[in-house]
Amino acid sequence: MSPDDVDPDPGTATDQRLQRGDATGAAMDAVDAAVAGDVELQAPSIRDHPIRAALGLVIVVLGIAAVVGVDAVPELPFDATLVTFVAGLSLALGALIMVRRAFAAVSTAETADVEYRESVSVPGTEFDSLLHGAVHGMGGRRLSARQTVVERLREAAVSIYAQAERIPEAEARERVDDGTWTDDAVAAQFLTGESRVSSTSDQVRTLVGRGSKLAAHADRVIAELTELAPGLSAGDVAAGATADPSAGRGDESGSDEDDGDRPEIRRTGAPTRRQVDRRTDRWTGLTGLGLLCIGVGLWASHANVPPGLVVATAVVAGAAGYVYLSSPPPVSLSVEREFAPAEPAPGDEVTVTVSVTNTSDSLAPDLRVVDGVPPAVRVVDGSPRFATALRPEETVSFSYTVEAVRGEHAFDPVHVVVRDFSGALERERHVAAESGAVLAADLELAADESIPVHPHTAQRVGRVVTDTGGSGVELHSVREYQRGDPMSRIDWNRVAATGEFATLLFREEHAATVVLLIDAREEAYVAPRVDARSAVEHSVAAADVVISSLVGAGDSVGLAALSPEWCWLEPRGGAAQSARARRLLETHAAFDGRPPDGDFYGEIEERRLRRELPADAQLLLCSPLCDDGAVAIVRQLHARGFPVTVVSPDVTARATTGQRLAAVERAMRISRLRRSGVRVVDWDTDRPLETALDAAHRRWSA
């Protein structure tokens, strides 16, 4: 593939201008113009200036001769003043360039963190970062962060205490302010502002490897809040509350493993594809070194020293000339990608093998390749990065392993960076693979579980037993015979015993209309670790069980999403509806594995959803409940006559102070929903969904 085969991005040409010198400025301008247009890139070449090249070659040869001891240069007949001036000027310019080299940064291509591009966050990370700033920040920022930490915990304590004790928030605030909300004196003083933790002493403690008192006191507060949260034990949440000095550092991993080599997680779902030629500035200062040598040589020549040292510096000048006049190797590559197995199931490990062939006639001395892993696909073993030298017509291959995700995921073009022998020039390109561009994993819906639903049904025969008498299998009541009653429902035993006709009534069984609602907002892309499956992935996995099971039971099922990407599938029954739902889950933009870029307006989307819902519909929401947005929507829908059942995957962690606080707040949201009449299935994702559904069904039936 040649540079002409890549559609350039004109907007990046200015940002990637080559570093110029006076001798090559015009040529570099031509390169920039080529990058911005659809023309072949032309780099500087020695053949552009044959006379200068010949003169330089002669000087370099004389310099080499001087280095080996052959003094072929006569004495310089210049005036001493002129020699001194030129020597001083050379020394000054050389020193200036060397100083510039000391502060210059090497400019190379930036590659995306394709190994960690799922862009999930860990609940509680924001508070951990705030706590880290309160301990390790500087000056006023540290004091401001400490005040914010206290205020954040105070507001959480007021809300949780008011909900647990069922008192107004104003009364709860008074008790928190006077410290009577808990028996723990340390926790009470921390929220009343009477805590005497010194920020300076905290910094000293962390420097010597001891835990922060501020973080320890915050943990005491969270331990007391845990006692108020239903469904949580103090031992469970406080399991990670040790004297670990890493507490409160904002570690996003959610584990105690060493993640020091993990790159910063940033969203790189749509990287800019550029074709750029650039100078790396790797040899910045070589010209300055040459000028310094010239200055020293002239000064030595003025002191009756043979002037060979002056010419000897031509070797340095020649090296600088090679760096500035050399051209990067061409990028002409063929890429093929293979998957094993070729048709994986969701969750399977897939080996990706990438083969790169140099189709040009030139050696690629420094070739670096980064495969375009899709944003929703996670690398579990090996690396999608590879570096090598590649001879003409030679092929190299490398492999890595990813976890298959439901749906079809297109691989991005391979990111290629080629450098010359010196590393001073590089070419950055994106090369599309000739095969293996899409990794597909079909979602197989399974109807293996009975999904408990509300007794809110349509006037169709189904599997939900109602309190209405009519046709069915379970006896409801007996009434007097009325003209037109079916003969099969007459109580013939009563007729035989008393001679009176009566009609048997049975509990009617109606079908339910259920809309499965998946929380796919940006706030729902949370996980216990940045390299773990997000709550959205768990929600889609739950749809595997829910949709097909409801359809198999005779219910009408629809699908929708809480997302800036509107998704709506009208409730219907039958096998065709299962196929339609599966197709949406695999291909719709709301479930593609990346946090949405747009803003989500809860009230507007809730009203839009209500306009689409049938009057007899009920909702089954899959959400991690890690913020109050989903809770507000659920309560609104439930209050307006649409019964809601929430399946909530628990993706909270316990390793840091912020994570423990997030777990407590989630437990309080679940409690608030249950008090509002909403059914909640608290799903521990380490166990099958069926286990959580069975436990919830037993609790609701008790």
ZAMARGU-4260 file (C-alpha; in steps of 0.2 Angstrom, whole numbers, plus 5000, padded with zeros to 4 digits):
<rodrens>
0) 5000/5000/5000 | 5007/5017/4995 | 5004/5034/5003 | 4992/5038/4989 | 4980/5024/4995
5) 4976/5033/5011 | 4964/5047/5012 | 4973/5060/5022 | 4966/5071/5035 | 4970/5089/5030
10) 4966/5096/5047 | 4981/5087/5054 | 4994/5094/5042 | 4997/5110/5052 | 4998/5101/5068
15) 5011/5089/5062 | 5023/5101/5052 | 5041/5094/5051 | 5054/5103/5061 | 5064/5114/5049
20) 5081/5121/5047 | 5086/5135/5035 | 5094/5123/5022 | 5078/5112/5021 | 5064/5123/5024
25) 5057/5124/5006 | 5058/5105/5005 | 5049/5103/5021 | 5035/5114/5015 | 5033/5103/5000
30) 5031/5088/5012 | 5017/5097/5022 | 5008/5102/5006 | 5009/5084/5000 | 5002/5078/5017
35) 4987/5090/5015 | 4984/5084/4997 | 4982/5069/4987 | 5000/5068/4980 | 5015/5058/4982
40) 5025/5063/4997 | 5043/5069/4992 | 5056/5070/5006 | 5073/5079/5004 | 5086/5070/4995
45) 5105/5073/4992 | 5102/5072/4973 | 5092/5089/4974 | 5108/5099/4977 | 5122/5089/4967
50) 5135/5104/4968 | 5133/5106/4987 | 5133/5087/4989 | 5150/5086/4980 | 5158/5100/4990
55) 5152/5092/5006 | 5159/5076/5001 | 5176/5083/4998 | 5175/5092/5015 | 5170/5076/5024
60) 5185/5067/5015 | 5197/5080/5021 | 5190/5079/5038 | 5192/5060/5039 | 5210/5063/5033
65) 5213/5075/5047 | 5206/5063/5060 | 5218/5050/5054 | 5233/5062/5055 | 5235/5067/5037
70) 5235/5086/5037 | 5230/5091/5020 | 5224/5109/5024 | 5236/5123/5023 | 5238/5137/5036
75) 5223/5149/5036 | 5229/5166/5031 | 5215/5175/5040 | 5217/5190/5052 | 5217/5185/5070
80) 5202/5197/5074 | 5192/5188/5060 | 5196/5171/5066 | 5192/5176/5084 | 5175/5183/5079
85) 5171/5167/5069 | 5176/5156/5083 | 5166/5165/5096 | 5151/5165/5085 | 5152/5147/5082
90) 5154/5143/5100 | 5139/5154/5104 | 5128/5146/5091 | 5133/5129/5096 | 5130/5132/5114
95) 5113/5139/5110 | 5108/5124/5100 | 5114/5112/5113 | 5104/5121/5126 | 5089/5119/5115
100) 5093/5101/5114 | 5092/5099/5132 | 5074/5105/5133 | 5068/5098/5116 | 5056/5083/5117
105) 5057/5069/5104 | 5041/5069/5093 | 5035/5052/5088 | 5018/5044/5083 | 5006/5042/5097
110) 4996/5025/5097 | 4980/5022/5105 | 4979/5011/5121 | 4970/4997/5111 | 4972/4985/5125
115) 4961/4995/5137 | 4949/5004/5126 | 4933/4999/5134 | 4932/5015/5144 | 4924/5008/5160
120) 4926/5017/5177 | 4926/5009/5194 | 4912/5015/5206 | 4920/5027/5219 | 4935/5032/5208
125) 4930/5050/5209 | 4929/5050/5228 | 4946/5041/5228 | 4954/5054/5217 | 4947/5068/5229
130) 4954/5059/5244 | 4971/5057/5235 | 4971/5076/5232 | 4966/5079/5250 | 4982/5069/5256
135) 4995/5072/5243 | 4989/5089/5235 | 4999/5105/5236 | 4994/5121/5247 | 4977/5128/5244
140) 4971/5113/5233 | 4975/5101/5247 | 4964/5111/5259 | 4950/5113/5247 | 4950/5095/5243
145) 4950/5090/5262 | 4934/5102/5264 | 4926/5094/5249 | 4929/5076/5256 | 4921/5081/5273
150) 4906/5089/5264 | 4904/5074/5253 | 4903/5062/5267 | 4892/5074/5277 | 4879/5074/5263
155) 4880/5055/5261 | 4878/5053/5280 | 4863/5065/5280 | 4854/5056/5266 | 4858/5038/5272
160) 4853/5042/5290 | 4837/5050/5285 | 4832/5036/5274 | 4837/5022/5287 | 4828/5031/5302
165) 4814/5037/5291 | 4815/5055/5297 | 4816/5071/5287 | 4833/5076/5281 | 4832/5092/5291
170) 4832/5082/5307 | 4845/5070/5301 | 4856/5085/5297 | 4854/5092/5314 | 4860/5075/5321
175) 4874/5074/5310 | 4880/5091/5314 | 4879/5088/5333 | 4887/5071/5331 | 4872/5061/5339
180) 4869/5050/5323 | 4883/5037/5328 | 4891/5030/5344 | 4908/5031/5335 | 4916/5047/5342
185) 4929/5048/5328 | 4916/5047/5314 | 4905/5060/5323 | 4919/5072/5326 | 4925/5070/5307
190) 4908/5076/5301 | 4906/5090/5314 | 4922/5098/5309 | 4931/5094/5326 | 4943/5082/5319
195) 4961/5087/5321 | 4969/5078/5307 | 4984/5088/5301 | 4987/5089/5283 | 5005/5091/5285
200) 5007/5076/5297 | 4997/5066/5285 | 5009/5070/5271 | 5023/5065/5282 | 5015/5048/5287
205) 5012/5044/5268 | 5030/5048/5264 | 5036/5035/5277 | 5024/5022/5271 | 5011/5024/5284
210) 4992/5025/5281 | 4983/5042/5280 | 4973/5047/5295 | 4961/5057/5284 | 4958/5041/5274
215) 4956/5031/5291 | 4944/5043/5298 | 4934/5042/5282 | 4933/5023/5283 | 4926/5025/5301
220) 4912/5036/5294 | 4909/5023/5280 | 4909/5009/5292 | 4895/5017/5302 | 4885/5021/5286
225) 4886/5002/5282 | 4877/4998/5298 | 4863/5009/5292 | 4862/5001/5274 | 4851/4986/5272
230) 4858/4971/5264 | 4876/4975/5268 | 4887/4969/5283 | 4900/4979/5290 | 4913/4965/5288
235) 4909/4964/5269 | 4911/4982/5265 | 4926/4985/5277 | 4935/4970/5271 | 4946/4981/5261
240) 4948/4994/5275 | 4965/4990/5281 | 4980/5001/5285 | 4985/5000/5266 | 4994/5016/5262
245) 4987/5015/5244 | 4969/5018/5251 | 4962/5033/5243 | 4975/5035/5229 | 4961/5034/5216
250) 4967/5017/5210 | 4955/5012/5197 | 4959/4994/5196 | 4948/4989/5211 | 4960/4975/5216
255) 4976/4973/5226 | 4986/4968/5211 | 5000/4978/5205 | 4994/4989/5191 | 5008/5001/5190
260) 5011/4997/5172 | 4993/4999/5166 | 4992/5015/5155 | 4980/5029/5159 | 4962/5024/5154
265) 4956/5036/5141 | 4943/5035/5128 | 4950/5032/5111 | 4935/5024/5102 | 4937/5034/5086
270) 4955/5038/5083 | 4960/5050/5070 | 4968/5041/5055 | 4982/5052/5048 | 4996/5050/5035
275) 5010/5060/5042 | 5029/5062/5039 | 5038/5070/5053 | 5055/5073/5060 | 5057/5065/5077
280) 5070/5078/5084 | 5080/5063/5090 | 5096/5071/5083 | 5092/5088/5088 | 5109/5096/5094
285) 5120/5087/5081 | 5122/5104/5072 | 5126/5112/5088 | 5140/5099/5092 | 5147/5103/5075
290) 5147/5122/5078 | 5156/5119/5095 | 5169/5109/5087 | 5172/5122/5073 | 5173/5135/5086
295) 5186/5126/5096 | 5196/5121/5080 | 5197/5139/5074 | 5203/5145/5091 | 5216/5131/5091
300) 5221/5136/5074 | 5223/5154/5079 | 5235/5148/5093 | 5247/5141/5080 | 5239/5123/5080
305) 5237/5115/5064 | 5219/5118/5057 | 5215/5100/5054 | 5203/5100/5069 | 5192/5113/5059
310) 5190/5101/5045 | 5188/5086/5056 | 5172/5093/5062 | 5165/5090/5044 | 5162/5072/5050
315) 5149/5079/5062 | 5142/5090/5049 | 5141/5076/5037 | 5131/5065/5050 | 5120/5080/5052
320) 5117/5082/5034 | 5113/5063/5032 | 5100/5065/5046 | 5092/5080/5038 | 5093/5075/5020
325) 5088/5056/5022 | 5071/5050/5018 | 5060/5038/5027 | 5057/5021/5020 | 5041/5019/5009
330) 5025/5011/5017 | 5019/4997/5005 | 5012/4984/5016 | 4999/4970/5015 | 4990/4965/5031
335) 4980/4949/5034 | 4971/4944/5050 | 4964/4927/5055 | 4953/4922/5070 | 4954/4905/5079
340) 4940/4899/5082 | 4932/4908/5067 | 4915/4907/5074 | 4916/4910/5093 | 4903/4911/5106
345) 4902/4926/5117 | 4915/4924/5131 | 4926/4913/5121 | 4944/4917/5120 | 4949/4920/5101
350) 4967/4920/5095 | 4970/4934/5083 | 4985/4931/5071 | 4991/4946/5060 | 5002/4944/5045
355) 5012/4959/5038 | 5021/4958/5021 | 5033/4971/5014 | 5027/4973/4996 | 5040/4987/4992
360) 5057/4985/4985 | 5065/4994/5000 | 5070/4988/5018 | 5060/4994/5032 | 5073/4995/5046
365) 5061/5000/5060 | 5043/4994/5058 | 5031/4996/5072 | 5013/4989/5071 | 4998/4991/5082
370) 4982/4981/5077 | 4966/4990/5077 | 4957/4981/5091 | 4938/4986/5092 | 4933/4996/5107
375) 4922/4983/5115 | 4934/4969/5113 | 4946/4966/5127 | 4964/4959/5125 | 4966/4945/5138
380) 4983/4938/5133 | 4998/4943/5122 | 5000/4960/5114 | 4992/4968/5098 | 5009/4978/5096
385) 5024/4972/5086 | 5040/4979/5081 | 5053/4972/5068 | 5064/4975/5053 | 5056/4969/5037
390) 5065/4965/5021 | 5057/4967/5004 | 5043/4953/5001 | 5046/4946/5018 | 5031/4942/5029
395) 5030/4942/5048 | 5016/4936/5060 | 5011/4940/5078 | 4997/4934/5088 | 4987/4939/5104
400) 4971/4933/5112 | 4955/4943/5114 | 4938/4939/5123 | 4924/4937/5111 | 4909/4949/5114
405) 4891/4947/5107 | 4888/4955/5091 | 4899/4960/5076 | 4914/4971/5079 | 4924/4978/5065
410) 4943/4980/5067 | 4951/4996/5064 | 4965/4998/5051 | 4982/4993/5057 | 4992/5008/5064
415) 5009/5007/5056 | 5025/5018/5060 | 5040/5016/5049 | 5057/5025/5053 | 5074/5026/5044
420) 5090/5019/5051 | 5094/5035/5061 | 5076/5036/5068 | 5076/5054/5064 | 5062/5053/5051
425) 5046/5042/5052 | 5030/5039/5042 | 5014/5036/5050 | 5000/5026/5041 | 4984/5016/5043
430) 4983/5000/5033 | 4967/4991/5031 | 4968/4972/5032 | 4963/4962/5017 | 4954/4949/5027
435) 4948/4946/5045 | 4940/4963/5047 | 4925/4958/5058 | 4924/4947/5073 | 4907/4940/5075
440) 4899/4931/5090 | 4881/4927/5089 | 4870/4929/5104 | 4861/4913/5108 | 4845/4917/5118
445) 4841/4903/5130 | 4824/4900/5138 | 4829/4890/5153 | 4822/4901/5167 | 4805/4907/5173
450) 4806/4925/5174 | 4794/4932/5188 | 4783/4946/5183 | 4770/4958/5190 | 4752/4952/5189
455) 4749/4966/5177 | 4743/4957/5161 | 4734/4959/5144 | 4717/4951/5140 | 4726/4936/5132
460) 4728/4919/5138 | 4745/4916/5145 | 4754/4910/5160 | 4751/4923/5173 | 4738/4918/5186
465) 4725/4932/5190 | 4712/4935/5203 | 4698/4935/5190 | 4686/4921/5189 | 4684/4912/5171
470) 4692/4899/5161 | 4708/4891/5168 | 4715/4876/5178 | 4714/4882/5196 | 4697/4883/5205
475) 4692/4901/5209 | 4674/4901/5215 | 4656/4893/5212 | 4641/4904/5206 | 4623/4900/5200
480) 4621/4894/5183 | 4617/4907/5170 | 4611/4904/5152 | 4625/4902/5140 | 4638/4895/5152
485) 4648/4881/5145 | 4642/4863/5149 | 4660/4858/5154 | 4660/4871/5168 | 4643/4865/5176
490) 4646/4857/5193 | 4638/4840/5189 | 4641/4834/5207 | 4631/4847/5214 | 4617/4844/5202
495) 4617/4826/5206 | 4617/4829/5225 | 4604/4844/5226 | 4597/4846/5209 | 4603/4864/5208
500) 4613/4870/5193 | 4630/4879/5197 | 4644/4885/5187 | 4663/4883/5192 | 4674/4898/5189
505) 4693/4895/5188 | 4707/4908/5190 | 4711/4915/5173 | 4728/4915/5166 | 4733/4930/5155
510) 4749/4935/5146 | 4760/4948/5151 | 4767/4963/5141 | 4785/4965/5146 | 4797/4978/5140
515) 4815/4975/5144 | 4824/4991/5147 | 4843/4991/5147 | 4853/5005/5156 | 4866/5010/5143
520) 4870/5027/5148 | 4888/5033/5151 | 4885/5031/5170 | 4881/5012/5167 | 4898/5008/5160
525) 4906/5004/5177 | 4915/4988/5182 | 4924/4982/5198 | 4940/4983/5188 | 4945/4993/5172
530) 4949/4976/5163 | 4933/4968/5169 | 4916/4967/5160 | 4905/4982/5161 | 4888/4982/5169
535) 4881/4985/5151 | 4889/4969/5146 | 4881/4960/5161 | 4864/4968/5157 | 4865/4961/5139
540) 4869/4944/5145 | 4854/4945/5156 | 4844/4949/5141 | 4850/4932/5135 | 4839/4924/5148
545) 4825/4936/5150 | 4819/4939/5132 | 4818/4921/5126 | 4811/4915/5142 | 4797/4927/5142
550) 4793/4924/5124 | 4794/4905/5127 | 4781/4907/5141 | 4769/4916/5130 | 4772/4934/5135
555) 4774/4949/5123 | 4791/4956/5125 | 4799/4972/5119 | 4816/4980/5120 | 4822/4998/5124
560) 4837/5007/5130 | 4841/5021/5142 | 4854/5029/5130 | 4856/5045/5119 | 4855/5032/5105
565) 4836/5029/5104 | 4831/5011/5104 | 4813/5004/5103 | 4806/4987/5099 | 4787/4985/5100
570) 4781/4971/5112 | 4776/4956/5102 | 4777/4937/5105 | 4784/4922/5095 | 4800/4916/5089
575) 4802/4930/5076 | 4802/4942/5091 | 4816/4934/5099 | 4826/4935/5083 | 4822/4953/5081
580) 4828/4957/5099 | 4844/4947/5097 | 4848/4957/5081 | 4846/4973/5090 | 4857/4968/5105
585) 4870/4962/5093 | 4870/4977/5081 | 4862/4993/5088 | 4873/5007/5093 | 4866/5008/5110
590) 4874/4991/5114 | 4890/4992/5105 | 4901/4992/5120 | 4907/5010/5120 | 4900/5024/5132
595) 4889/5035/5121 | 4896/5052/5116 | 4879/5062/5117 | 4870/5069/5133 | 4856/5059/5141
600) 4841/5069/5147 | 4832/5058/5159 | 4815/5067/5159 | 4814/5069/5141 | 4818/5051/5137
605) 4806/5045/5151 | 4792/5054/5143 | 4797/5048/5126 | 4797/5030/5132 | 4780/5032/5140
610) 4772/5037/5124 | 4778/5021/5116 | 4773/5009/5130 | 4756/5000/5129 | 4744/5003/5143
615) 4746/4986/5150 | 4765/4985/5149 | 4777/4982/5163 | 4795/4985/5163 | 4811/4975/5168
620) 4826/4986/5169 | 4844/4980/5169 | 4854/4993/5178 | 4869/4994/5190 | 4861/5008/5200
625) 4877/5017/5203 | 4869/5034/5202 | 4852/5042/5206 | 4847/5045/5187 | 4841/5027/5184
630) 4832/5028/5201 | 4822/5043/5197 | 4817/5036/5180 | 4811/5020/5188 | 4801/5029/5202
635) 4793/5040/5189 | 4787/5025/5178 | 4782/5015/5192 | 4771/5029/5199 | 4763/5032/5182
640) 4756/5014/5182 | 4770/5004/5173 | 4775/4991/5186 | 4794/4990/5186 | 4806/4975/5191
645) 4825/4980/5192 | 4838/4967/5189 | 4854/4976/5196 | 4871/4968/5192 | 4882/4972/5207
650) 4899/4979/5200 | 4905/4988/5215 | 4922/4984/5223 | 4928/4985/5240 | 4947/4989/5238
655) 4947/5008/5242 | 4938/5020/5252 | 4928/5027/5238 | 4923/5010/5232 | 4916/5006/5249
660) 4906/5022/5249 | 4899/5018/5232 | 4893/5001/5238 | 4884/5008/5253 | 4876/5021/5242
665) 4870/5008/5229 | 4863/4998/5244 | 4853/5013/5249 | 4846/5016/5231 | 4840/4998/5231
670) 4831/5000/5248 | 4823/5016/5242 | 4816/5007/5226 | 4809/4993/5237 | 4801/5005/5248
675) 4792/5012/5233 | 4785/4995/5228 | 4798/4991/5215 | 4804/4974/5214 | 4823/4973/5214
680) 4834/4958/5210 | 4852/4961/5217 | 4863/4951/5206 | 4880/4946/5212 | 4889/4944/5195
685) 4900/4931/5202 | 4885/4919/5202 | 4873/4914/5188 | 4858/4926/5185 | 4846/4911/5188
690) 4852/4910/5206 | 4847/4928/5210 | 4830/4926/5201 | 4826/4911/5211 | 4830/4919/5227
695) 4820/4935/5223 | 4805/4924/5217 | 4805/4915/5234 | 4806/4932/5243 | 4791/4939/5233
700) 4781/4924/5235 | 4783/4923/5254
</rodrens>
